[in-house]
Amino acid sequence: MTRSPYENREPKHFWRSAVSDAHLLTATGLYAKKFELRPRDGIATAGSCFAQHVANFLRKNGFSVLDVEPKPPLLDDEKAKAFGYGIYSARYGNIYTVRQLLQLALDAERGFVDERDVWSKDGRFFDALRPNVEPEGADTVEEVLDLRRHHLAKVKHLFETMDVFIFTLGLTEAWVRKDTGRVYPTAPGTIAGDYDPELFAFKNFSYDEIVADFEEFFELMRLWNPRLKVILTVSPVPLTATATDDHVLIATTYSKSVLRAVAGHLSQLSNRIDYFPSYELVASPWSRGFFYESNMRAVNPGGVAAVMRVFFEQHGTHAAAAAQTEAKAERRERTARVRERKRDVEGADARDGGDNARRRQRVDEARERQSAEEEAICEDVLLEAFAP
Amino acid sequence: MSFSLCVVGNSHVAAFKLAWDQRRPRLRDDVEATFFSAPNRLMKFMKREGKSLVANDGELAEKLRYTSGGLDRIDFDRYDAFLVVGAGFGIDVARLIQECGVTVPWRFADDTHPLCSRRLLETLIDTYLEDSMAIRLIGHIQRFSTAPILIAGAPFISERVADDEAQPWLKDDAFVQAFVACARRAAEAVAARHKIEIVWQRPETIARPGFMDVTFNNAPVRFQMRSKGPSFDVKHGNLDYGAMMLADALTRLDQLTNGRLLAA
């Protein structure tokens, strides 16, 4: 009798039974949590823009998502988001690379600020390490530095007190200042600053570098907080643009492959590091691309809901239904917005005898591109402006 | 052709009324003014009826009749200009810090006073002022009247408040000066958005940035229907203050109406 090591494997181990013949929205066994996520655990979130969805869903499902820089009460939600409030557990904006995360932790540890990390545009000054949190910038370099010192104190408090850290790995590509080695979330010249090739260099982090950076980060966190647990995910959002010479699809595949491999490796190293497969749920052939918006880049609400269903299936059974409800509400809201916009356009066209139509069409096209991203704040989308 | 001015707001109207009665500048003979004053908590009961705002509450109606000489409604058609006083509009540094937070330097920031950039602070103060009763009143007026509108915010709080040990930031002139500059830019932005002008208090009434010279808080003027007012309070101006503000407001309205107010 012939024997095979695949004998007696569970159905989830076979593509046909686990994927081809299964429906993604009802599939089970995709993720088995390594540790409990208790409602009272203080959860901190960070990462690339996809991580914003995770934080939103966790909050809405009763988990204790920490926020050490809460929005001022007078600020409405829309303005709060524009100022970087309520997106993550502190106002650090998107953290696309692990080097950026490590740098933030080290800065927080030492209270380190550097005026070379202040970029300017039109007489206003921006924190290059989180350029989106002050949409109009600050009055002076000193104001940026003072705001950053305060922010770092808050981040240190966050890192010292969080029980669980959920981090979404977003990119391997980044821009680095040559003389200081500082890494930035956006390329100089995108939101502020100016690209000077003598001063800035492109960096595509390797597997080894990312693993080393995360290990250093985790070591530091464990010093502050020995019981810390981490959940890693990989953003399924492709690159808006690449600074490599490769086609952006090739560059995306490289970047995501490296990050996925890093996350897998790190989760195997420690029982305090878990990997959650949001990347596979959205980007694999199983989803047939249905979870992407029409630009094939931004993840639609259905995709986010599908991801979070699997998450809550493990970490909170009653919350999964709430996640679906939330996604439905978001879809309804979006449909209402589209209808309202359509009514506006029709009204304006009727009044202007069609003169508005062409201009409106251009605006709508721009809005459509934007709508795919509007659920999350993603600086890298701005790179589209540089496309030919 | 006569000129009719409507002055409406909360308790700060009183200083303007006393100044009108006792120290108004020389005006044309046909210029008249009507004063409407009630606390903000009652002003919310003003209800629009056609081209009028009508008191929809007994206590409010009583206050309006008392201050206006018998009227409990503001008929927009009757007036050639409006002066809105106080009614939640103004730069009360201590209050705004409580509501909005502090700006750099960040040593004053804590859990209840978050640190804001100056631009964010402007946004917050803009929101705070935009939501004031004064701006709501102006919205009502502008719906039915094209008459010019000025707004005179509540005066700065008294310099005595700066001695409050629980609010150490108030003693820091540089901090308060920057804070007031933010607040002033926000107020100007709100005014511009509503196409109105602000009558700012004169420098000689200001002891230090953000604070009224204590001299102008002595014998503060308030409408007291049933009791005698205090000899001092930290929020209200006196007759001297009212006279300056009224003179400035009337001068500006005279300019805006091609000389219909001031005597030649």
Interface residues (C-beta under 8 A of the other chain):
Chain A: E69 P70 P72 P73 L74 L75 D76 K79 F83 E134 E136 G137 A138 D139 E142 E143 D146 L147 R149 H150
Chain B: E99 C100 G101 V104 P105 W106 A109 P114 L115 C116 S117 R118 R119 L120 T123 L124 T127 Y128
